[in-house]
Amino acid sequence: MQEFELVSKFFSNLSKFNKSALGLNDDVFFDKKKKIVISVDTYNINTHFIDFRSPDLVIKKILRSSISDLICKGVKPKFYFISGSGNKKNFTKKNLFKISKSLKNEQEKYNIILCGGDTTFSNKLSFTITSLGYSNNIVFRNKARLNDDIYVTGNLGDSYIGLQILKGKIKVNNKMSNFFIKKYYQPDLQLKFTKSLLKLANTSIDISDGLIDDLKKLINRQNFSFHISEEKIPVSRFLNQLIKKKNFKKVNITSKGDDYQILFTASHTKSRIIKKISKNTGIKITKIGKIVSGKNRSKIINVRNKQFEAKNKGYIHQF
């Protein structure tokens, strides 16, 4: 089974009387009366990070990917809880010092505070992070409207290339290597955009499993499809060079996930104000497509105006 099938068959029924659980079909729990927003994420070695040679960087990656769940809902994270399972090989004094130092830096960067957690012995290294914030409202999934414009913040694909470099599957010069690996371990989160997102977006999600997969999740209970322009998908200067040099297919590279950028839809009447916010905040925000009727298939349109079906290309949680 895939993740959504598993949740739907065995767990959704347990939360049906709790509106705050959002049908177990969103990134967060949201109690509107108490203004509390919560997300929970687990990260396993060999699945969510390849090794533990750089514990200071691994902990940055998992913390940022966790608070990204709140940020993409238009909520500023305030507190986090972290639980770690490992053994004396992983949790050496040297590694624990590096983890502590990294968490301190992240707390200062994002104005968040550690509030608790748990530690357990295990031969399988994993971390679970619970993030918490306060808000009067959030941007939900499945609230897109027909003819909405589709936007994404930042650039896509750099993290995936960084992972391939770490695995030794792609070789580039040192300057490129350092750039891509940094993007893998330290994704750029758009914290400054949270307030604006609440006012502008009809629906939103963070890109964790990949552009195409996450777009489908964003509207999975609506009778809508999407049309995306491959040419407009934003990439960094280095990735653009690599795509041309290696003859990569852009939509494939940018649909592998781990970007943690905000994917959202908004009315076409908001395009001018979105451009203004992008300019004023310095946050790259790119219009990449449009929400269309579910009578049409979801499609990618390339530079030559050739259309092809949007198939799953990202990470799939298979059980």
N, C-alpha and C positions, 0 to 999 in steps of 0.2 A: 504493500500500500504506500501511497504518497502521503505527505504530511496532512493535507487538507482532508483527504478521505478518512484518515485515522482519527483526526479530531472530530469530524462530523459524525462518524459512526459510533464512537465510544464515549465522547466527552461533552459534546454540545448540549445534549439533553440535560446534563447536570447543572447547566448554568441558565436554562431557559427562563427562569423566574427572576433572574438578576440582570436588569437592563444595563448595568454598569459593565458587565462582561462583554458587551457588544457582540453577542453571539459567538464569541471566541473566533471572530473573523476580522480582527483589526490588530494593530500593533500594541495596543495598550488596554488597560482597565481604566474607565473614567467614571468617577462618582461625581455627578454634576452638583448635587447638594453640598457635598463636602469639599468640592473643587480639587479632588485628588486624582492624579494621573500616575499610573504605575506600569512598568514593563519588566519582564523577566527574560533573561537569555542565558543559555548554557553554551560553553565553548569547549570542545574536546580536541586534544592533540591528534594530529594526523587528519583531522577533518576541518577544523576551523583555523588551525595554525600548524605549520609543518614540523616544527621542532621547538625546543626550549633553550636554544643556544643564546638567545638574546631576551631574557625574561623581562628586562626593562621595556623593550619594544613590544613584546607580545601583550603585556598588560595594558599598554597604551592602546593597542589595536582593539582589544576586547572591550575596554571601558568606553572608547569612543563609539564603537559599533552599537553598544548597549544604549547609551544616552541619545544616540541618533534616532531611536524609536520615539522618544519624546519630542525631539527637535522637529521631526517631520510632521508632527501633529500640531505644531505651533506652540509648543510648551518648552519653557526653559527648565532643564533638570536642576534639582536643588540638593537631593540626597541620593546616596547609593549604598547598597549592601553588597558585600562580595564574599562568596564561599569558594574555597579551594580544596580540591582533592588531589593528593599526590603522596610522594614518599621522600625519604631523606636525600635521594639522588636529585630530586627536583627542588626541594625546599631547603637547600643549603643556606647557611648564614649569608654567604655572598649573594646568592640569588634573592633572598628575602630582603636584603638591604637595597638591592637594585629595584625590586618591585615597590618597596616603600617609597623610595626616592621618586620614582616615576609617578606613582599615585599622587604624591604631594605636588608635583609639577602640573599634573592634569587638574587637580583641585583648584590650583591658582588660575590656570588657563580658563576653566569653564565655570568657576565660582560654585563648585559643588563640594559636599562634605561626606566623608565616610561615616556611616552610622551603625554598622554592625556586619554580621556575617557568620561564617562557620568554617572550621578546618577539619578535614577527615583524612585518614590514611587510605591510600589506594595506589595500586600499581599503574592505574590509568590516570594520567594527568588531565584535570578539567577544572573549569571555573564557571561559576554561576553568578551573574550580576543582576540585582534588582535595582531599577532606577525609579525615582519618585520626584514628581513636581506638582505644582499647584496652578490651576487655571480655571477660569469661568467657562471656558469652551475649548473644544479641540476641532481639528479638521479630520473628519471621518473618512473611511474608505466608502466606496459605493455610493457616492453623492455626486458623481459626474453628471453633467447635463449635455444634451445633444448639441453638437457643434462647439463644445468647449475647445479651447486651445490647450495643447499639452506642452508643459514646460519641464525643464530640468535645470538644476543649479550645477555650477562647476563643470568639470570635465569627467568623462567616463573612460574606462579601460586601462588607466595607468596602474591601478592596483593589480589587475590580472597579469599585466606584463611583468610587474615586480615579482609576483609569485613564480612565474615561469623562469625568470632569471635566477631566483633562489633555488629552484629545482634543477637548474642547469640545462633547461630546454631551449632557452634563447640566450644568445651571446651578443652583447653590445659593448660600446666603449665605457670607460669608468664614469664619465659624467652622466651618461644616460642611465647606467646601472644604479648609481647613487640616487638619481631622481626617482626612478620607478620603484625601487625598494623602499624609499621613504614614503611614497604614496601608498604602498601596501601596508606598512606598519602604522602610518600616521595619516589617516584620511582627513581631508579638510571638511570640518563640520560647519554648517551655515547658521551658527547661533544668532547672529545679528538679524536674520531673516524671520525669526519666529513670530514677532508681533505682526509684521506685514503679511505673513502667510495666512494668519487667522482672518484677516480682512479681505484677502484676495482670492484664496483658493476655495474651490468647491469640494475637492477631494485630494488626498495626498498619501504618499507612502515613501519610505526611504529605499534606495536601490541597494539591496543586500544580495539577492539571488540573481540579479541581472535585469537589464532594461525590459526585455520582452516578457519575462516571467512576472516581474513585478507590475508591469502594466496590466497584465491579465488578472493578477490578484486585486489590483486597484478597482476593477470594475466587474469582478467575478459574479456578482449577484444582480447585475444590471443587464438589460438587453441591448448592450452597446458593443461596438468594436472600435478599433483605432486605425488610423493611417499615419505612418511615420515616414518622414523624409530622411533617408540614410545620410544624405549630404549635410543635413543640419545638426546631426548628433554631434555635440561638442567634444573635441579631443584636445589634448595639449599639443604644443609645438613638437615636442619630442615624439609623441605617439604618431602624429601626422607624418613625420619623417620616416618612422619605422614602418608604418602601413604602406607607404610608397616603396620603400626599399625592399621589404619582404613580400610585397604584393598580398598583404592580408586583406580579408574582407572586413570592412569597418564595422558593420552591424554585428558580426561574430565577436570581435574583440571587445566591443563596448557592451556586450550582453552577458558577460560572464559573472558579474556581481562584485561584491566587496568594495563598491564605490562609496556608499553611504551618503550620496547626494540626495536632494529632495526632488521627487517626481510628483508633479501636481497638475491639476487642470484648473482653468479659469475662463470666465466669459471673455469673448473677443473684445468686449467694451473695456476690459481692464488692461489691454496691451500697452497703452501709453503710460499708465501709472507704473506698470511692472518695469518698463524700460527706465523710467525715472528713478525708481528704487534701486535698480541694478547699478545705475550710474552713481547715485549718491552713496551707496553702501560699498561699492567696489566688488559686489558679488556678481559673478557671471551667471546670468539667467537666460536660457535659450529656448525659444519656441521651436519644437521639433515635429509637431503634428497636430492632429485634430481627432476629437471623439465623433464617431459616426454611428449611424443606425446599426443595430444588431443584424439587420437583414443582409448587410455586407460583411465579408470576411475581414479580419484584421490583416493589414498589408504593410509591407515595407516598400517604399518607392525609391529606386536608386537614381544616380546622376543622369542616366540615360532615359529616365522616366519609365523604366521597366518595373513592373509591379510583381512582387512575389509574396507568398503567404508568410505571415509572421509565426514561425515555429519556436518552441521552447529551446533556448540556447544556453540558459544559465544553470545554476546549481539546483538540483532537485533532491529534497529530503525523502529518500526511499527507505521503506521499512520492510 
